[in-house]
Amino acid sequence: MVEMSCHEHEKFVVGSQFMTHTVGRVLDMLGLVSIPINTKGYETLLNLVENTCEDSFDLYYGLFLYNKSALKMVGRLDLAFDALRNKFFGRLH
């Protein structure tokens, strides 16, 4: 147990639990499956999907609904993905 304020706990949870569940659920939506040439990194991703998606969506939704910082984290994730996409497309030309 680590003693901290409610505000500190909220800040840490959005960066750890909420982000972990979000990435796991996004990967699940991609339909990733085990393949004959799994790398250790890919197996880690498959394990993340399994670990996060075994929890109910209600639990995940609660992490979103009851944490004021969750929506901001979703926005940051969108911006990061856009930046990565732009970096890819910037090298095509």
N, CA, C and O atoms as a CHARMM CRD file, in Angstrom:
* protein
*
  372
    1    1 MET  N      0.83800  -1.17800   0.00000 PROA 1      0.00000
    2    1 MET  CA     0.00000   0.00000   0.00000 PROA 1      0.00000
    3    1 MET  C      0.88500   1.24500   0.00000 PROA 1      0.00000
    4    1 MET  O      1.91400   1.29900   0.67400 PROA 1      0.00000
    5    2 VAL  N      0.46900   2.21300  -0.75200 PROA 2      0.00000
    6    2 VAL  CA     1.16900   3.48700  -0.80600 PROA 2      0.00000
    7    2 VAL  C      0.17500   4.57400  -0.41900 PROA 2      0.00000
    8    2 VAL  O     -0.87300   4.71700  -1.04800 PROA 2      0.00000
    9    3 GLU  N      0.49900   5.32300   0.59800 PROA 3      0.00000
   10    3 GLU  CA    -0.38700   6.38900   1.04800 PROA 3      0.00000
   11    3 GLU  C     -0.26300   7.57500   0.09800 PROA 3      0.00000
   12    3 GLU  O      0.84100   8.00700  -0.23500 PROA 3      0.00000
   13    4 MET  N     -1.42600   8.10100  -0.33800 PROA 4      0.00000
   14    4 MET  CA    -1.44700   9.26700  -1.22000 PROA 4      0.00000
   15    4 MET  C     -2.82600   9.90300  -1.16900 PROA 4      0.00000
   16    4 MET  O     -3.77900   9.30900  -0.66600 PROA 4      0.00000
   17    5 SER  N     -2.91700  11.09600  -1.68500 PROA 5      0.00000
   18    5 SER  CA    -4.19900  11.80100  -1.72300 PROA 5      0.00000
   19    5 SER  C     -5.07100  11.21500  -2.83000 PROA 5      0.00000
   20    5 SER  O     -4.58500  10.51100  -3.71400 PROA 5      0.00000
   21    6 CYS  N     -6.34700  11.51400  -2.76600 PROA 6      0.00000
   22    6 CYS  CA    -7.27500  11.07000  -3.81900 PROA 6      0.00000
   23    6 CYS  C     -6.86300  11.64400  -5.16800 PROA 6      0.00000
   24    6 CYS  O     -6.93900  10.95800  -6.18700 PROA 6      0.00000
   25    7 HSD  N     -6.42800  12.89500  -5.17700 PROA 7      0.00000
   26    7 HSD  CA    -6.00000  13.54300  -6.41900 PROA 7      0.00000
   27    7 HSD  C     -4.79600  12.82700  -7.03000 PROA 7      0.00000
   28    7 HSD  O     -4.76000  12.58400  -8.23600 PROA 7      0.00000
   29    8 GLU  N     -3.82400  12.49500  -6.20200 PROA 8      0.00000
   30    8 GLU  CA    -2.64600  11.76300  -6.69400 PROA 8      0.00000
   31    8 GLU  C     -3.05800  10.41000  -7.25700 PROA 8      0.00000
   32    8 GLU  O     -2.60300  10.01000  -8.32900 PROA 8      0.00000
   33    9 HSD  N     -3.92100   9.71000  -6.52800 PROA 9      0.00000
   34    9 HSD  CA    -4.37900   8.39400  -6.97300 PROA 9      0.00000
   35    9 HSD  C     -5.06300   8.49700  -8.33000 PROA 9      0.00000
   36    9 HSD  O     -4.80100   7.68600  -9.21900 PROA 9      0.00000
   37   10 GLU  N     -5.93900   9.49000  -8.49800 PROA 10     0.00000
   38   10 GLU  CA    -6.64200   9.69300  -9.76100 PROA 10     0.00000
   39   10 GLU  C     -5.66300   9.92300 -10.90400 PROA 10     0.00000
   40   10 GLU  O     -5.83100   9.38400 -11.99800 PROA 10     0.00000
   41   11 LYS  N     -4.63700  10.73100 -10.63800 PROA 11     0.00000
   42   11 LYS  CA    -3.62400  11.04300 -11.65400 PROA 11     0.00000
   43   11 LYS  C     -2.86100   9.78800 -12.07100 PROA 11     0.00000
   44   11 LYS  O     -2.62000   9.57400 -13.25900 PROA 11     0.00000
   45   12 PHE  N     -2.48200   8.96100 -11.10300 PROA 12     0.00000
   46   12 PHE  CA    -1.72900   7.74600 -11.41200 PROA 12     0.00000
   47   12 PHE  C     -2.59100   6.70300 -12.11500 PROA 12     0.00000
   48   12 PHE  O     -2.12300   6.03600 -13.03800 PROA 12     0.00000
   49   13 VAL  N     -3.83600   6.55800 -11.69200 PROA 13     0.00000
   50   13 VAL  CA    -4.71400   5.53600 -12.26100 PROA 13     0.00000
   51   13 VAL  C     -4.96600   5.78000 -13.74600 PROA 13     0.00000
   52   13 VAL  O     -4.96900   4.83600 -14.53500 PROA 13     0.00000
   53   14 VAL  N     -5.17800   7.03500 -14.13300 PROA 14     0.00000
   54   14 VAL  CA    -5.45500   7.31000 -15.54300 PROA 14     0.00000
   55   14 VAL  C     -4.24500   6.97300 -16.40800 PROA 14     0.00000
   56   14 VAL  O     -4.39700   6.55700 -17.55600 PROA 14     0.00000
   57   15 GLY  N     -3.05100   7.15200 -15.86300 PROA 15     0.00000
   58   15 GLY  CA    -1.84400   6.85700 -16.63400 PROA 15     0.00000
   59   15 GLY  C     -1.44900   5.40100 -16.61400 PROA 15     0.00000
   60   15 GLY  O     -0.63300   4.97100 -17.42900 PROA 15     0.00000
   61   16 SER  N     -2.00800   4.63700 -15.70500 PROA 16     0.00000
   62   16 SER  CA    -1.63400   3.22000 -15.63900 PROA 16     0.00000
   63   16 SER  C     -2.82100   2.32800 -15.97600 PROA 16     0.00000
   64   16 SER  O     -2.84800   1.72000 -17.04600 PROA 16     0.00000
   65   17 GLN  N     -3.79300   2.24000 -15.09300 PROA 17     0.00000
   66   17 GLN  CA    -4.91200   1.32100 -15.33500 PROA 17     0.00000
   67   17 GLN  C     -5.71800   1.70400 -16.56700 PROA 17     0.00000
   68   17 GLN  O     -5.96600   0.86500 -17.43300 PROA 17     0.00000
   69   18 PHE  N     -6.12900   2.96900 -16.65100 PROA 18     0.00000
   70   18 PHE  CA    -6.98300   3.35900 -17.77600 PROA 18     0.00000
   71   18 PHE  C     -6.25400   3.20500 -19.10400 PROA 18     0.00000
   72   18 PHE  O     -6.82100   2.67700 -20.06100 PROA 18     0.00000
   73   19 MET  N     -5.00900   3.65600 -19.17600 PROA 19     0.00000
   74   19 MET  CA    -4.26300   3.54700 -20.43300 PROA 19     0.00000
   75   19 MET  C     -4.01700   2.08800 -20.79500 PROA 19     0.00000
   76   19 MET  O     -4.12300   1.71600 -21.96400 PROA 19     0.00000
   77   20 THR  N     -3.69200   1.26100 -19.81200 PROA 20     0.00000
   78   20 THR  CA    -3.46900  -0.15800 -20.06700 PROA 20     0.00000
   79   20 THR  C     -4.71900  -0.80600 -20.62900 PROA 20     0.00000
   80   20 THR  O     -4.65600  -1.53600 -21.61800 PROA 20     0.00000
   81   21 HSD  N     -5.85500  -0.54200 -20.00300 PROA 21     0.00000
   82   21 HSD  CA    -7.11700  -1.11500 -20.48400 PROA 21     0.00000
   83   21 HSD  C     -7.48000  -0.57400 -21.86100 PROA 21     0.00000
   84   21 HSD  O     -7.99400  -1.31600 -22.69900 PROA 21     0.00000
   85   22 THR  N     -7.22200   0.70200 -22.10500 PROA 22     0.00000
   86   22 THR  CA    -7.53400   1.29000 -23.40100 PROA 22     0.00000
   87   22 THR  C     -6.71500   0.63900 -24.50900 PROA 22     0.00000
   88   22 THR  O     -7.26200   0.24800 -25.54100 PROA 22     0.00000
   89   23 VAL  N     -5.42600   0.52300 -24.30100 PROA 23     0.00000
   90   23 VAL  CA    -4.56600  -0.09300 -25.32600 PROA 23     0.00000
   91   23 VAL  C     -4.94800  -1.55400 -25.52900 PROA 23     0.00000
   92   23 VAL  O     -4.99900  -2.02300 -26.66600 PROA 23     0.00000
   93   24 GLY  N     -5.21400  -2.27600 -24.45500 PROA 24     0.00000
   94   24 GLY  CA    -5.62300  -3.67000 -24.57800 PROA 24     0.00000
   95   24 GLY  C     -6.90400  -3.82000 -25.37500 PROA 24     0.00000
   96   24 GLY  O     -7.01800  -4.72300 -26.20400 PROA 24     0.00000
   97   25 ARG  N     -7.86900  -2.94700 -25.13400 PROA 25     0.00000
   98   25 ARG  CA    -9.15000  -3.03800 -25.84800 PROA 25     0.00000
   99   25 ARG  C     -9.02000  -2.60100 -27.30700 PROA 25     0.00000
  100   25 ARG  O     -9.70000  -3.14700 -28.17600 PROA 25     0.00000
  101   26 VAL  N     -8.16000  -1.62900 -27.58500 PROA 26     0.00000
  102   26 VAL  CA    -7.91000  -1.24400 -28.97800 PROA 26     0.00000
  103   26 VAL  C     -7.26800  -2.41800 -29.72300 PROA 26     0.00000
  104   26 VAL  O     -7.66900  -2.73900 -30.84200 PROA 26     0.00000
  105   27 LEU  N     -6.28100  -3.05100 -29.10700 PROA 27     0.00000
  106   27 LEU  CA    -5.63300  -4.20500 -29.74500 PROA 27     0.00000
  107   27 LEU  C     -6.63200  -5.33500 -29.95200 PROA 27     0.00000
  108   27 LEU  O     -6.57600  -6.03000 -30.96700 PROA 27     0.00000
  109   28 ASP  N     -7.54200  -5.52800 -29.00600 PROA 28     0.00000
  110   28 ASP  CA    -8.56900  -6.55800 -29.15400 PROA 28     0.00000
  111   28 ASP  C     -9.44700  -6.27600 -30.36500 PROA 28     0.00000
  112   28 ASP  O     -9.83100  -7.19900 -31.08300 PROA 28     0.00000
  113   29 MET  N     -9.76700  -5.00700 -30.59500 PROA 29     0.00000
  114   29 MET  CA   -10.59500  -4.62600 -31.74700 PROA 29     0.00000
  115   29 MET  C     -9.90300  -4.92900 -33.07000 PROA 29     0.00000
  116   29 MET  O    -10.55900  -5.06000 -34.10400 PROA 29     0.00000
  117   30 LEU  N     -8.57700  -5.03800 -33.03800 PROA 30     0.00000
  118   30 LEU  CA    -7.82100  -5.37800 -34.24700 PROA 30     0.00000
  119   30 LEU  C     -7.85800  -6.86900 -34.54000 PROA 30     0.00000
  120   30 LEU  O     -7.45800  -7.30100 -35.62100 PROA 30     0.00000
  121   31 GLY  N     -8.33200  -7.65400 -33.58900 PROA 31     0.00000
  122   31 GLY  CA    -8.44100  -9.09100 -33.80100 PROA 31     0.00000
  123   31 GLY  C     -7.10400  -9.81200 -33.85600 PROA 31     0.00000
  124   31 GLY  O     -6.95400 -10.78100 -34.60000 PROA 31     0.00000
  125   32 LEU  N     -6.13400  -9.35200 -33.07800 PROA 32     0.00000
  126   32 LEU  CA    -4.82400  -9.99800 -33.06200 PROA 32     0.00000
  127   32 LEU  C     -4.94000 -11.44800 -32.59600 PROA 32     0.00000
  128   32 LEU  O     -5.68400 -11.74800 -31.66300 PROA 32     0.00000
  129   33 VAL  N     -4.21500 -12.32600 -33.23800 PROA 33     0.00000
  130   33 VAL  CA    -4.20600 -13.74400 -32.87200 PROA 33     0.00000
  131   33 VAL  C     -2.76600 -14.24500 -32.82700 PROA 33     0.00000
  132   33 VAL  O     -1.86800 -13.65900 -33.43100 PROA 33     0.00000
  133   34 SER  N     -2.57200 -15.31900 -32.11600 PROA 34     0.00000
  134   34 SER  CA    -1.25900 -15.95200 -32.06300 PROA 34     0.00000
  135   34 SER  C     -0.91700 -16.51200 -33.44000 PROA 34     0.00000
  136   34 SER  O     -1.77000 -17.07400 -34.12700 PROA 34     0.00000
  137   35 ILE  N      0.33500 -16.35100 -33.82600 PROA 35     0.00000
  138   35 ILE  CA     0.79700 -16.84600 -35.12500 PROA 35     0.00000
  139   35 ILE  C      2.04500 -17.70100 -34.90600 PROA 35     0.00000
  140   35 ILE  O      2.64300 -17.65300 -33.83100 PROA 35     0.00000
  141   36 PRO  N      2.44400 -18.48300 -35.91000 PROA 36     0.00000
  142   36 PRO  CA     3.60100 -19.36500 -35.71700 PROA 36     0.00000
  143   36 PRO  C      4.92300 -18.63800 -35.44500 PROA 36     0.00000
  144   36 PRO  O      5.86400 -19.23900 -34.92700 PROA 36     0.00000
  145   37 ILE  N      4.99600 -17.36300 -35.78900 PROA 37     0.00000
  146   37 ILE  CA     6.25800 -16.63600 -35.60100 PROA 37     0.00000
  147   37 ILE  C      6.11300 -15.50000 -34.58500 PROA 37     0.00000
  148   37 ILE  O      6.69100 -14.42800 -34.76400 PROA 37     0.00000
  149   38 ASN  N      5.33700 -15.73700 -33.51300 PROA 38     0.00000
  150   38 ASN  CA     5.19200 -14.73000 -32.46700 PROA 38     0.00000
  151   38 ASN  C      6.55900 -14.29800 -31.94000 PROA 38     0.00000
  152   38 ASN  O      7.43000 -15.12700 -31.67700 PROA 38     0.00000
  153   39 THR  N      6.72700 -13.00100 -31.79400 PROA 39     0.00000
  154   39 THR  CA     7.89700 -12.49200 -31.08400 PROA 39     0.00000
  155   39 THR  C      7.50300 -12.33200 -29.61200 PROA 39     0.00000
  156   39 THR  O      6.32000 -12.38300 -29.27700 PROA 39     0.00000
  157   40 LYS  N      8.47000 -12.14500 -28.75600 PROA 40     0.00000
  158   40 LYS  CA     8.15700 -11.92900 -27.33600 PROA 40     0.00000
  159   40 LYS  C      7.32300 -10.66400 -27.15300 PROA 40     0.00000
  160   40 LYS  O      6.41700 -10.62900 -26.32000 PROA 40     0.00000
  161   41 GLY  N      7.62700  -9.63800 -27.92400 PROA 41     0.00000
  162   41 GLY  CA     6.84800  -8.40000 -27.85800 PROA 41     0.00000
  163   41 GLY  C      5.40600  -8.61400 -28.26800 PROA 41     0.00000
  164   41 GLY  O      4.49100  -8.10100 -27.62600 PROA 41     0.00000
  165   42 TYR  N      5.19800  -9.37200 -29.33700 PROA 42     0.00000
  166   42 TYR  CA     3.84500  -9.66400 -29.81000 PROA 42     0.00000
  167   42 TYR  C      3.09300 -10.49800 -28.78300 PROA 42     0.00000
  168   42 TYR  O      1.90600 -10.27400 -28.55100 PROA 42     0.00000
  169   43 GLU  N      3.76700 -11.44600 -28.17400 PROA 43     0.00000
  170   43 GLU  CA     3.13200 -12.25200 -27.12300 PROA 43     0.00000
  171   43 GLU  C      2.73700 -11.36900 -25.93700 PROA 43     0.00000
  172   43 GLU  O      1.71000 -11.60700 -25.30000 PROA 43     0.00000
  173   44 THR  N      3.54500 -10.35800 -25.64300 PROA 44     0.00000
  174   44 THR  CA     3.20700  -9.41200 -24.59100 PROA 44     0.00000
  175   44 THR  C      1.91700  -8.66500 -24.93800 PROA 44     0.00000
  176   44 THR  O      1.06600  -8.45200 -24.07500 PROA 44     0.00000
  177   45 LEU  N      1.78200  -8.27400 -26.19300 PROA 45     0.00000
  178   45 LEU  CA     0.55100  -7.60500 -26.63300 PROA 45     0.00000
  179   45 LEU  C     -0.65700  -8.53400 -26.51300 PROA 45     0.00000
  180   45 LEU  O     -1.71900  -8.11900 -26.04900 PROA 45     0.00000
  181   46 LEU  N     -0.49300  -9.78700 -26.92900 PROA 46     0.00000
  182   46 LEU  CA    -1.58800 -10.75300 -26.80700 PROA 46     0.00000
  183   46 LEU  C     -1.97100 -10.95600 -25.34300 PROA 46     0.00000
  184   46 LEU  O     -3.15200 -11.07100 -25.01700 PROA 46     0.00000
  185   47 ASN  N     -0.97500 -10.99900 -24.46700 PROA 47     0.00000
  186   47 ASN  CA    -1.24800 -11.12900 -23.03000 PROA 47     0.00000
  187   47 ASN  C     -1.96600  -9.90100 -22.49900 PROA 47     0.00000
  188   47 ASN  O     -2.84300 -10.01500 -21.64300 PROA 47     0.00000
  189   48 LEU  N     -1.60200  -8.73200 -22.99800 PROA 48     0.00000
  190   48 LEU  CA    -2.28000  -7.51500 -22.58300 PROA 48     0.00000
  191   48 LEU  C     -3.75900  -7.56800 -22.96200 PROA 48     0.00000
  192   48 LEU  O     -4.62500  -7.22100 -22.15800 PROA 48     0.00000
  193   49 VAL  N     -4.03900  -8.00100 -24.17800 PROA 49     0.00000
  194   49 VAL  CA    -5.43100  -8.13600 -24.61600 PROA 49     0.00000
  195   49 VAL  C     -6.17500  -9.09600 -23.69100 PROA 49     0.00000
  196   49 VAL  O     -7.27100  -8.79500 -23.21900 PROA 49     0.00000
  197   50 GLU  N     -5.57200 -10.23800 -23.44400 PROA 50     0.00000
  198   50 GLU  CA    -6.21900 -11.24200 -22.58700 PROA 50     0.00000
  199   50 GLU  C     -6.46400 -10.70000 -21.18000 PROA 50     0.00000
  200   50 GLU  O     -7.55200 -10.86300 -20.62600 PROA 50     0.00000
  201   51 ASN  N     -5.45800 -10.06000 -20.61400 PROA 51     0.00000
  202   51 ASN  CA    -5.57300  -9.55800 -19.23800 PROA 51     0.00000
  203   51 ASN  C     -6.60800  -8.45100 -19.10300 PROA 51     0.00000
  204   51 ASN  O     -7.34500  -8.41600 -18.11700 PROA 51     0.00000
  205   52 THR  N     -6.67700  -7.55700 -20.06300 PROA 52     0.00000
  206   52 THR  CA    -7.59600  -6.43200 -19.93800 PROA 52     0.00000
  207   52 THR  C     -9.01400  -6.79200 -20.35200 PROA 52     0.00000
  208   52 THR  O     -9.97400  -6.31400 -19.74900 PROA 52     0.00000
  209   53 CYS  N     -9.15500  -7.62100 -21.36200 PROA 53     0.00000
  210   53 CYS  CA   -10.49000  -7.93000 -21.86000 PROA 53     0.00000
  211   53 CYS  C    -11.20000  -9.00100 -21.04200 PROA 53     0.00000
  212   53 CYS  O    -12.39200  -9.23900 -21.23600 PROA 53     0.00000
  213   54 GLU  N    -10.47900  -9.64900 -20.12900 PROA 54     0.00000
  214   54 GLU  CA   -11.14600 -10.56600 -19.20000 PROA 54     0.00000
  215   54 GLU  C    -11.96800  -9.77900 -18.18900 PROA 54     0.00000
  216   54 GLU  O    -12.94900 -10.29500 -17.65300 PROA 54     0.00000
  217   55 ASP  N    -11.57800  -8.53600 -17.92500 PROA 55     0.00000
  218   55 ASP  CA   -12.36000  -7.66600 -17.04900 PROA 55     0.00000
  219   55 ASP  C    -13.58800  -7.18200 -17.81800 PROA 55     0.00000
  220   55 ASP  O    -13.55800  -7.06800 -19.04300 PROA 55     0.00000
  221   56 SER  N    -14.64700  -6.90300 -17.10000 PROA 56     0.00000
  222   56 SER  CA   -15.88100  -6.45300 -17.74800 PROA 56     0.00000
  223   56 SER  C    -15.69900  -5.06900 -18.35500 PROA 56     0.00000
  224   56 SER  O    -14.85500  -4.28800 -17.91600 PROA 56     0.00000
  225   57 PHE  N    -16.49700  -4.78300 -19.36200 PROA 57     0.00000
  226   57 PHE  CA   -16.48200  -3.44400 -19.94300 PROA 57     0.00000
  227   57 PHE  C    -16.95400  -2.43100 -18.90400 PROA 57     0.00000
  228   57 PHE  O    -16.50700  -1.28400 -18.91100 PROA 57     0.00000
  229   58 ASP  N    -17.84700  -2.84200 -18.01800 PROA 58     0.00000
  230   58 ASP  CA   -18.32200  -1.94500 -16.96600 PROA 58     0.00000
  231   58 ASP  C    -17.17300  -1.46000 -16.08300 PROA 58     0.00000
  232   58 ASP  O    -17.13900  -0.29000 -15.70000 PROA 58     0.00000
  233   59 LEU  N    -16.24100  -2.34000 -15.76100 PROA 59     0.00000
  234   59 LEU  CA   -15.07200  -1.93500 -14.97500 PROA 59     0.00000
  235   59 LEU  C    -14.27100  -0.89400 -15.75200 PROA 59     0.00000
  236   59 LEU  O    -13.89800   0.14500 -15.20600 PROA 59     0.00000
  237   60 TYR  N    -14.01100  -1.17400 -17.01700 PROA 60     0.00000
  238   60 TYR  CA   -13.25800  -0.24900 -17.86700 PROA 60     0.00000
  239   60 TYR  C    -14.00100   1.08100 -17.99000 PROA 60     0.00000
  240   60 TYR  O    -13.39800   2.14900 -17.88300 PROA 60     0.00000
  241   61 TYR  N    -15.30600   1.00900 -18.21300 PROA 61     0.00000
  242   61 TYR  CA   -16.10300   2.22400 -18.33800 PROA 61     0.00000
  243   61 TYR  C    -16.05400   3.03700 -17.04700 PROA 61     0.00000
  244   61 TYR  O    -16.02000   4.26700 -17.08700 PROA 61     0.00000
  245   62 GLY  N    -16.05100   2.35400 -15.90800 PROA 62     0.00000
  246   62 GLY  CA   -15.92900   3.03800 -14.62600 PROA 62     0.00000
  247   62 GLY  C    -14.61700   3.78500 -14.51000 PROA 62     0.00000
  248   62 GLY  O    -14.57700   4.88900 -13.96700 PROA 62     0.00000
  249   63 LEU  N    -13.53900   3.19300 -15.01600 PROA 63     0.00000
  250   63 LEU  CA   -12.24100   3.87800 -15.01400 PROA 63     0.00000
  251   63 LEU  C    -12.31600   5.16800 -15.82300 PROA 63     0.00000
  252   63 LEU  O    -11.67500   6.16400 -15.48800 PROA 63     0.00000
  253   64 PHE  N    -13.10600   5.13600 -16.88900 PROA 64     0.00000
  254   64 PHE  CA   -13.29700   6.32500 -17.72800 PROA 64     0.00000
  255   64 PHE  C    -14.24500   7.32600 -17.06500 PROA 64     0.00000
  256   64 PHE  O    -13.92500   8.50800 -16.94000 PROA 64     0.00000
  257   65 LEU  N    -15.40100   6.84600 -16.64800 PROA 65     0.00000
  258   65 LEU  CA   -16.46100   7.71800 -16.16400 PROA 65     0.00000
  259   65 LEU  C    -16.10100   8.45000 -14.88000 PROA 65     0.00000
  260   65 LEU  O    -16.44800   9.61900 -14.71200 PROA 65     0.00000
  261   66 TYR  N    -15.41000   7.77200 -13.98000 PROA 66     0.00000
  262   66 TYR  CA   -15.17100   8.34900 -12.66000 PROA 66     0.00000
  263   66 TYR  C    -13.78100   8.95300 -12.48300 PROA 66     0.00000
  264   66 TYR  O    -13.37800   9.27100 -11.36400 PROA 66     0.00000
  265   67 ASN  N    -13.05800   9.10900 -13.57000 PROA 67     0.00000
  266   67 ASN  CA   -11.75300   9.76500 -13.49200 PROA 67     0.00000
  267   67 ASN  C    -11.77800  10.97900 -14.41200 PROA 67     0.00000
  268   67 ASN  O    -11.86700  10.84200 -15.63200 PROA 67     0.00000
  269   68 LYS  N    -11.70100  12.14700 -13.83100 PROA 68     0.00000
  270   68 LYS  CA   -11.79900  13.39300 -14.59100 PROA 68     0.00000
  271   68 LYS  C    -10.70500  13.53200 -15.64300 PROA 68     0.00000
  272   68 LYS  O    -10.86900  14.27800 -16.60800 PROA 68     0.00000
  273   69 SER  N     -9.59900  12.82800 -15.47000 PROA 69     0.00000
  274   69 SER  CA    -8.47000  12.93700 -16.40100 PROA 69     0.00000
  275   69 SER  C     -8.55100  11.95300 -17.56500 PROA 69     0.00000
  276   69 SER  O     -7.74800  12.03600 -18.49400 PROA 69     0.00000
  277   70 ALA  N     -9.49300  11.03400 -17.53200 PROA 70     0.00000
  278   70 ALA  CA    -9.55900   9.99300 -18.56100 PROA 70     0.00000
  279   70 ALA  C     -9.84200  10.57100 -19.94500 PROA 70     0.00000
  280   70 ALA  O     -9.21600  10.16500 -20.92400 PROA 70     0.00000
  281   71 LEU  N    -10.76600  11.50100 -20.03400 PROA 71     0.00000
  282   71 LEU  CA   -11.08900  12.08200 -21.34000 PROA 71     0.00000
  283   71 LEU  C     -9.88200  12.80100 -21.92300 PROA 71     0.00000
  284   71 LEU  O     -9.63700  12.73800 -23.12700 PROA 71     0.00000
  285   72 LYS  N     -9.12900  13.48600 -21.06700 PROA 72     0.00000
  286   72 LYS  CA    -7.90700  14.15800 -21.52000 PROA 72     0.00000
  287   72 LYS  C     -6.90700  13.12200 -22.04200 PROA 72     0.00000
  288   72 LYS  O     -6.22700  13.36100 -23.04000 PROA 72     0.00000
  289   73 MET  N     -6.81800  11.96800 -21.36300 PROA 73     0.00000
  290   73 MET  CA    -5.89700  10.91600 -21.79700 PROA 73     0.00000
  291   73 MET  C     -6.32000  10.35400 -23.15400 PROA 73     0.00000
  292   73 MET  O     -5.46400  10.05300 -23.98600 PROA 73     0.00000
  293   74 VAL  N     -7.61400  10.20900 -23.38800 PROA 74     0.00000
  294   74 VAL  CA    -8.10100   9.75300 -24.69800 PROA 74     0.00000
  295   74 VAL  C     -7.69000  10.76100 -25.76800 PROA 74     0.00000
  296   74 VAL  O     -7.26400  10.37900 -26.85800 PROA 74     0.00000
  297   75 GLY  N     -7.81900  12.04300 -25.45500 PROA 75     0.00000
  298   75 GLY  CA    -7.39400  13.08000 -26.39500 PROA 75     0.00000
  299   75 GLY  C     -5.90100  13.03600 -26.66700 PROA 75     0.00000
  300   75 GLY  O     -5.46600  13.21500 -27.80500 PROA 75     0.00000
  301   76 ARG  N     -5.11500  12.79600 -25.62400 PROA 76     0.00000
  302   76 ARG  CA    -3.66500  12.68300 -25.80100 PROA 76     0.00000
  303   76 ARG  C     -3.31000  11.48000 -26.66700 PROA 76     0.00000
  304   76 ARG  O     -2.39100  11.54400 -27.48400 PROA 76     0.00000
  305   77 LEU  N     -4.04100  10.38700 -26.48700 PROA 77     0.00000
  306   77 LEU  CA    -3.81500   9.19500 -27.29900 PROA 77     0.00000
  307   77 LEU  C     -4.12700   9.49100 -28.76700 PROA 77     0.00000
  308   77 LEU  O     -3.37800   9.08300 -29.65500 PROA 77     0.00000
  309   78 ASP  N     -5.22100  10.19400 -29.02100 PROA 78     0.00000
  310   78 ASP  CA    -5.56200  10.60300 -30.39100 PROA 78     0.00000
  311   78 ASP  C     -4.45700  11.45800 -31.00000 PROA 78     0.00000
  312   78 ASP  O     -4.04800  11.23200 -32.13900 PROA 78     0.00000
  313   79 LEU  N     -3.97700  12.43300 -30.24400 PROA 79     0.00000
  314   79 LEU  CA    -2.92000  13.30800 -30.74700 PROA 79     0.00000
  315   79 LEU  C     -1.63800  12.53900 -31.03000 PROA 79     0.00000
  316   79 LEU  O     -0.95900  12.79800 -32.02400 PROA 79     0.00000
  317   80 ALA  N     -1.30800  11.59400 -30.15600 PROA 80     0.00000
  318   80 ALA  CA    -0.09600  10.79300 -30.36400 PROA 80     0.00000
  319   80 ALA  C     -0.21700   9.94000 -31.61500 PROA 80     0.00000
  320   80 ALA  O      0.74100   9.82000 -32.38000 PROA 80     0.00000
  321   81 PHE  N     -1.38600   9.34300 -31.83100 PROA 81     0.00000
  322   81 PHE  CA    -1.57900   8.52600 -33.02700 PROA 81     0.00000
  323   81 PHE  C     -1.52500   9.39400 -34.28400 PROA 81     0.00000
  324   81 PHE  O     -0.93300   8.99700 -35.28700 PROA 81     0.00000
  325   82 ASP  N     -2.13800  10.57200 -34.23200 PROA 82     0.00000
  326   82 ASP  CA    -2.06800  11.49000 -35.37100 PROA 82     0.00000
  327   82 ASP  C     -0.62500  11.89000 -35.66400 PROA 82     0.00000
  328   82 ASP  O     -0.22200  11.94400 -36.82600 PROA 82     0.00000
  329   83 ALA  N      0.15000  12.17000 -34.62600 PROA 83     0.00000
  330   83 ALA  CA     1.55000  12.55700 -34.81400 PROA 83     0.00000
  331   83 ALA  C      2.34700  11.42500 -35.44000 PROA 83     0.00000
  332   83 ALA  O      3.18300  11.65700 -36.31300 PROA 83     0.00000
  333   84 LEU  N      2.09100  10.21000 -34.99900 PROA 84     0.00000
  334   84 LEU  CA     2.79000   9.05600 -35.57100 PROA 84     0.00000
  335   84 LEU  C      2.40800   8.86500 -37.04000 PROA 84     0.00000
  336   84 LEU  O      3.26900   8.62100 -37.88500 PROA 84     0.00000
  337   85 ARG  N      1.10900   8.97700 -37.33800 PROA 85     0.00000
  338   85 ARG  CA     0.64400   8.85400 -38.72400 PROA 85     0.00000
  339   85 ARG  C      1.29600   9.92400 -39.58900 PROA 85     0.00000
  340   85 ARG  O      1.74800   9.63400 -40.69700 PROA 85     0.00000
  341   86 ASN  N      1.34800  11.16600 -39.09100 PROA 86     0.00000
  342   86 ASN  CA     1.96600  12.24700 -39.84900 PROA 86     0.00000
  343   86 ASN  C      3.45500  12.00400 -40.06900 PROA 86     0.00000
  344   86 ASN  O      3.99900  12.37300 -41.11000 PROA 86     0.00000
  345   87 LYS  N      4.09700  11.40100 -39.11800 PROA 87     0.00000
  346   87 LYS  CA     5.51300  11.08100 -39.27100 PROA 87     0.00000
  347   87 LYS  C      5.71700  10.05000 -40.38100 PROA 87     0.00000
  348   87 LYS  O      6.64500  10.16100 -41.18200 PROA 87     0.00000
  349   88 PHE  N      4.83900   9.04800 -40.41900 PROA 88     0.00000
  350   88 PHE  CA     4.89700   8.05100 -41.50600 PROA 88     0.00000
  351   88 PHE  C      4.67900   8.72400 -42.85300 PROA 88     0.00000
  352   88 PHE  O      5.47900   8.56900 -43.77600 PROA 88     0.00000
  353   89 PHE  N      3.58000   9.47800 -42.95200 PROA 89     0.00000
  354   89 PHE  CA     3.21500  10.08800 -44.22600 PROA 89     0.00000
  355   89 PHE  C      4.22800  11.14500 -44.63900 PROA 89     0.00000
  356   89 PHE  O      4.42800  11.37300 -45.83200 PROA 89     0.00000
  357   90 GLY  N      4.86300  11.78600 -43.68200 PROA 90     0.00000
  358   90 GLY  CA     5.88300  12.78800 -43.99200 PROA 90     0.00000
  359   90 GLY  C      7.09100  12.18700 -44.67500 PROA 90     0.00000
  360   90 GLY  O      7.79700  12.87600 -45.41100 PROA 90     0.00000
  361   91 ARG  N      7.33600  10.91500 -44.44100 PROA 91     0.00000
  362   91 ARG  CA     8.48600  10.25600 -45.08900 PROA 91     0.00000
  363   91 ARG  C      8.14900   9.68500 -46.46700 PROA 91     0.00000
  364   91 ARG  O      9.04100   9.26900 -47.20600 PROA 91     0.00000
  365   92 LEU  N      6.86600   9.66600 -46.80700 PROA 92     0.00000
  366   92 LEU  CA     6.46800   9.12100 -48.09900 PROA 92     0.00000
  367   92 LEU  C      6.75200  10.08900 -49.24800 PROA 92     0.00000
  368   92 LEU  O      6.86200   9.67600 -50.40300 PROA 92     0.00000
  369   93 HSD  N      6.86700  11.35300 -48.93100 PROA 93     0.00000
  370   93 HSD  CA     7.00100  12.34200 -50.00000 PROA 93     0.00000
  371   93 HSD  C      8.40000  12.82400 -50.15400 PROA 93     0.00000
  372   93 HSD  O      8.67300  13.66100 -51.01400 PROA 93     0.00000
